[in-house]
Amino acid sequence: MTAEEFVTKVNAIPPDRQELDRLFAQEEPDPNERAVDVDEYFIQKRPRSLTMDERFMGNPIVHLFSRYDLTKFHVGYLQFEDTIDAYDDVLVFGWDEGYALVIDRETQEVDVVDPESGTIAGHAAKDSGRFLDALYLLTEYHKRRVVAYLTGTEDPSGKEYAERIASAAGGVRYGAFYYGRVVVDE
């Protein structure tokens, strides 16, 4: 998936911003929970594109960061940086509960790395395009869960989504990462 396709699809996941605002306004806030910002579910274009290293502009994640602001966009515990930090072996573009989301420069695989030791804690996708495919499905899952909670309707199947997401990411090698990000009650 390209950066533009990803943004278009994520921003089109129902409900739209106004309806989601309305649903959140009806909910009694829980003082023990983090307040949810509707902007977490939508991606905005940057006022001006960032300059990125030309060697990586063909990479969908790098292209996404150069044109869109992901600082408010959250998917579960996944959070994204304002820019991409380049190191010898990896490009760091976000965080997952204290672990760095990285693109391996040699293999192009998207991994989760312990920033203290530099060891790989998990594999998120075969490449950047597949990571965006998987991230779209994960975003759809989380948004549907929130809407189900707010409207009192049935939650989407976590097991079904985890399998679809792992397949989109590149196969079973990536399943553990996504099973840990959806609710699997089955």
Secondary structure, 3 states (H helix, E strand, C coil): CCHHHHHHHHHHCCCCHHHHHHHHHHCCCCCCCCCCCHHHHCCEECCCCCCCCHHHCCCHHHHHHHHEECCCCEECCEEEEEEEEECCCEEEEEEECCEEEEEECCCCCEEEECCCCCCEEEEEECCHHHHHHHHHHHHHHHHHHHHHHHHCCCCCCHHHHHHHHHHHHCCHHHHHHHHCCCCCCC
